[in-house]
Amino acid sequence: MSDPSKATPEPFRVPDGDLDDLASTLAKTMAEVRQHGVILDRLGSEPVSTPQPTADTSTAGAAGTDKADKADAPASVFILALGGEAYAVELAALSDWVNYLFLPVYGREISTTRPWCDQWHQHPEAVARLHALWLAWQQLTDAEAGLSGPSTWHRDHLDQALVHLRAPDGPFAACTTSPTRPNHRVLAAPAPELTGAAQ
């Protein structure tokens, strides 16, 4: 009689349709891990401050604790508020989401009326809009958002972002849409007005 513990296990095959779900889940998980890494880096780089005890620990102490909690919290999770390595890490996580989930599903055909730039990460407006879209996606595709979360994300966030990103006069307006003659150019922003400085 053969020993069942020595039998070779049958290979496990995942249906092709489930691979897309696994890939998007993996991309989301990796993005969340990167975001947690950014938060941990911020927490690790901030000096630890110990509040000094005061004589009056009643309501003034409670108000001081609230102010200290607000001061210790990150100022913003928005990518344009980040700098240096934190910005680079967040941009890498955003790039994964854009390249592996957003573009394959919502990319659509590129034309002069719907431009897109492969170097989108060099367009500040595009980075800002895509990051805001990604933050909303993370919140509204979470189980806590409820069953209507993805629908809300499509209606309130995706549709509006695509209108502005892919507009003929949007951030990619100066980039050529022809794959045979790619051209990338960031449009110049208007110079800020100087009020009262020259007077």
Disulfide bonds with the S-S distance in Angstrom:
none
